Amino acid sequence: MDRLILLRHGKAERESVSGDDFDRKLTHRGVRESAAAAAHLADLGLVPDLVLVSPAARTRETWAAAQESFPGAAWRVEPSLYHAEERVVRKLAEDAGETSRVVMVVGHNPGLQELVIRLLNEGSAPSPLIARAHAMFPTATAAVFLFDATGRPAYDGLFFPRG
């Protein structure tokens, strides 16, 4: 894997009709923000080869909104991404990166935010950037990292939803 894109799902409803967190859907704002985040990434040339998507309704809807910006990307629902810890997210991405150069994960906090902070620390990112990622990683935020031949991460972008 040369590049990893971590995309947090868009803004979701507070409660689902079923009452189950897994079934929470995106709000209209969440759909717009997810599509806008993907379009922004694509405009910057940050396009995944493979996308791993948590099975929750809000992450599948985030990918549905984003998919138009990445028409050539292969994707799959990855059941173990639902509320996965950062180490699980990283392992899934690394495994996928054995056959894909650019991997995107569409998932949840706190796992995504924790992985962002870990990768920033490992890549010796400036402390103000690490503090910013610690302070906030709202819905529809994307973090991008490059990886060298030894697997060492380097910060390549942190993109917050607009407006």
C-alpha positions in Angstrom: 0.0 0.0 0.0 1.4 3.4 -1.0 -1.5 5.5 0.3 -4.3 5.1 2.9 -7.4 7.2 3.0 -9.5 7.1 6.1 -13.0 8.5 5.7 -15.4 8.8 8.6 -19.0 8.3 7.7 -21.2 11.3 7.1 -23.6 12.9 9.7 -26.0 10.3 10.9 -29.4 10.4 12.5 -29.3 10.2 16.3 -31.5 7.1 16.5 -32.7 4.6 13.9 -36.3 3.4 13.5 -35.2 0.0 14.9 -33.4 1.6 17.9 -30.2 -0.2 16.8 -27.0 1.8 16.3 -26.1 -0.4 13.3 -29.2 0.8 11.5 -28.6 4.6 11.8 -28.8 6.2 8.4 -27.3 9.4 7.1 -29.1 12.7 7.4 -29.5 14.8 4.2 -26.5 16.8 5.4 -24.5 13.6 5.8 -25.2 12.5 2.2 -24.1 16.0 1.0 -21.0 16.1 3.1 -20.0 12.5 2.1 -20.4 13.3 -1.6 -18.5 16.6 -1.2 -15.6 14.9 0.7 -15.2 12.3 -2.0 -15.4 14.9 -4.8 -12.7 17.0 -3.0 -10.4 13.9 -2.7 -10.9 13.0 -6.3 -10.2 16.6 -7.4 -6.9 16.3 -5.6 -6.1 13.0 -7.3 -6.6 11.0 -4.1 -8.5 8.1 -5.6 -8.7 4.6 -4.1 -8.1 1.3 -5.9 -9.9 -0.5 -3.1 -12.5 0.7 -0.6 -13.3 -1.2 2.6 -16.7 -0.3 4.0 -18.1 -1.0 7.5 -21.5 -2.8 7.2 -23.4 -0.3 9.2 -26.2 1.6 7.3 -24.4 5.0 7.7 -21.1 3.8 6.3 -22.7 2.0 3.4 -24.7 5.2 2.6 -21.5 7.2 2.9 -19.9 5.0 0.3 -23.0 5.2 -1.9 -22.7 9.0 -1.8 -18.9 8.9 -2.4 -18.9 6.2 -5.1 -19.7 8.5 -8.0 -16.4 10.3 -7.4 -14.4 7.0 -7.6 -16.1 5.0 -10.4 -13.1 2.7 -11.0 -12.7 1.7 -7.3 -13.3 -1.9 -6.3 -15.0 -2.1 -2.9 -16.3 -4.6 -0.4 -18.2 -4.5 2.9 -15.8 -5.6 5.7 -17.9 -6.8 8.7 -15.1 -6.4 11.2 -14.9 -2.6 10.5 -18.1 -2.0 12.5 -16.8 0.0 15.5 -13.4 -1.5 15.0 -10.4 -0.5 17.2 -7.6 1.3 15.4 -5.4 -1.8 15.3 -8.1 -3.8 13.5 -8.6 -1.0 11.0 -4.9 -0.8 10.3 -4.5 -4.6 9.9 -7.4 -4.7 7.4 -5.9 -1.8 5.5 -2.4 -3.4 5.5 -3.8 -6.7 4.3 -5.8 -5.0 1.5 -2.6 -3.0 0.7 -0.8 -6.2 -0.3 -2.7 -6.1 -3.6 -3.9 -2.5 -3.8 -1.7 0.7 -4.0 -4.4 3.1 -2.6 -6.8 1.8 0.1 -9.7 3.7 1.5 -11.5 2.8 4.7 -15.0 4.1 5.4 -15.6 3.6 9.1 -16.3 5.0 12.5 -14.9 6.8 15.5 -13.2 6.3 17.8 -11.1 3.7 15.8 -10.5 6.0 12.8 -9.5 9.0 14.9 -7.2 6.8 17.0 -5.5 5.4 13.9 -5.1 8.9 12.5 -3.3 10.0 15.7 -1.1 6.9 15.8 -0.1 7.4 12.2 0.7 11.0 12.7 2.8 10.1 15.7 4.6 7.4 13.8 5.3 9.7 11.0 6.7 12.4 13.3 4.0 14.9 12.2 4.1 18.4 13.8 2.6 18.5 17.3 0.0 21.2 16.4 -1.3 18.8 13.7 -1.5 15.9 16.1 -3.3 18.1 18.6 -5.8 19.2 16.0 -6.5 15.5 15.1 -6.9 14.8 18.8 -9.3 17.7 19.3 -11.6 16.8 16.5 -12.3 14.3 13.8 -15.9 15.1 12.8 -18.2 13.2 10.5 -17.2 13.2 6.8 -13.5 14.0 7.6 -10.8 12.3 5.6 -7.2 11.7 6.6 -4.6 10.7 4.0 -1.2 9.0 4.6 1.6 7.9 2.3 3.7 4.9 3.2 7.3 4.4 2.2 9.0 1.1 1.3 9.5 0.3 5.0 5.8 0.9 5.9 6.5 4.2 7.7 3.6 6.6 7.4 3.8 10.3 6.3 0.9 12.8 6.6 -0.6 13.6 3.2 -3.7 15.6 4.2 -6.5 16.1 6.7 -9.7 17.3 5.1 -12.7 18.5 7.2 -16.2 18.9 5.8 -17.0 22.3 4.4 -19.6 24.6 5.6 
